[in-house]
């Protein structure tokens, strides 16, 4: 079952202005198969959300999203660079771990 990806355009513009990354970058990364993981949200406050872990440029970003099965859509909530995920998933972080 194919789901379309949707997001709030105002939020997209805000992300572009404040973080330098946007939902368009996320969609491009998904098309380029740069999805590193699809995880359950770790916060008990957001149990209904999942998180895409995506490589955007040279950094790993977290993209919380919700799935609406009735509308057959994935709604992206936000995107942010994550130091923790970057350390966990980047090749540089993995090679540094093995050196220690």
C-alpha positions as CSV (number, residue, x, y, z in Angstrom):
1,X,0.0,0.0,0.0
2,X,1.6,3.3,-1.1
3,X,1.4,6.3,1.2
4,X,1.9,9.8,0.0
5,X,4.1,12.1,2.0
6,X,2.5,15.4,3.3
7,X,3.7,18.3,5.5
8,X,2.8,21.8,6.6
9,X,4.2,24.3,4.1
10,X,4.6,27.0,6.7
11,X,6.6,24.7,8.9
12,X,8.7,23.8,5.8
13,X,9.6,27.5,5.3
14,X,10.3,28.0,9.0
15,X,12.7,24.9,9.0
16,X,14.4,26.2,5.8
17,X,15.0,29.6,7.4
18,X,16.0,28.5,10.9
19,X,17.8,25.1,10.4
20,X,18.8,25.2,6.7
21,X,17.1,21.9,6.0
22,X,13.5,21.3,5.0
23,X,11.0,18.6,4.2
24,X,12.0,18.8,0.5
25,X,15.5,17.6,1.6
26,X,13.8,14.7,3.5
27,X,11.8,13.6,0.5
28,X,14.9,13.8,-1.8
29,X,16.9,11.8,0.7
30,X,14.1,9.2,0.8
31,X,14.0,8.9,-3.0
32,X,17.8,8.5,-3.0
33,X,17.5,5.7,-0.5
34,X,19.3,7.5,2.3
35,X,16.9,6.2,5.0
36,X,19.1,4.7,7.8
37,X,16.3,3.5,10.1
38,X,12.6,3.8,10.8
39,X,12.2,3.8,14.6
40,X,9.4,4.0,17.2
41,X,9.5,7.4,18.9
42,X,11.3,7.0,22.3
43,X,9.2,9.5,24.2
44,X,6.2,8.3,26.1
45,X,4.5,11.6,25.1
46,X,4.7,10.7,21.4
47,X,4.0,7.0,21.3
48,X,1.8,7.5,18.2
49,X,4.8,8.9,16.2
50,X,7.7,7.1,14.4
51,X,11.0,8.6,13.5
52,X,12.9,8.4,10.2
53,X,16.6,8.5,10.6
54,X,17.9,10.0,7.4
55,X,21.3,11.0,6.0
56,X,21.0,14.6,4.6
57,X,24.3,15.8,3.3
58,X,27.0,14.7,5.7
59,X,24.8,14.7,8.8
60,X,22.2,12.4,10.2
61,X,18.7,13.9,10.9
62,X,15.7,12.8,12.8
63,X,12.3,13.2,11.1
64,X,9.3,12.5,13.4
65,X,6.1,11.5,11.5
66,X,2.7,10.1,11.9
67,X,0.9,7.6,9.6
68,X,-2.7,8.2,8.8
69,X,-4.0,4.9,7.4
70,X,-7.4,6.3,6.5
71,X,-5.9,9.1,4.3
72,X,-3.1,6.8,3.2
73,X,-0.5,9.5,4.1
74,X,2.6,10.0,6.1
75,X,2.7,13.4,7.7
76,X,6.1,14.8,8.5
77,X,6.2,16.7,11.8
78,X,9.6,18.3,11.8
79,X,13.3,17.6,10.9
80,X,16.3,18.2,13.0
81,X,20.0,17.3,13.0
82,X,20.7,14.8,15.8
83,X,24.2,14.5,17.4
84,X,23.2,11.3,19.0
85,X,21.9,9.7,15.8
86,X,24.9,11.1,13.9
87,X,27.3,9.4,16.3
88,X,25.3,6.2,16.1
89,X,24.8,6.0,12.3
90,X,27.5,7.9,10.6
91,X,30.5,6.0,9.3
92,X,32.9,8.4,11.0
93,X,31.2,7.8,14.4
94,X,31.4,4.0,13.9
95,X,35.1,4.1,13.0
96,X,35.9,6.3,16.1
97,X,34.1,3.8,18.3
98,X,36.3,0.9,17.1
99,X,39.5,2.9,17.7
100,X,38.8,3.4,21.4
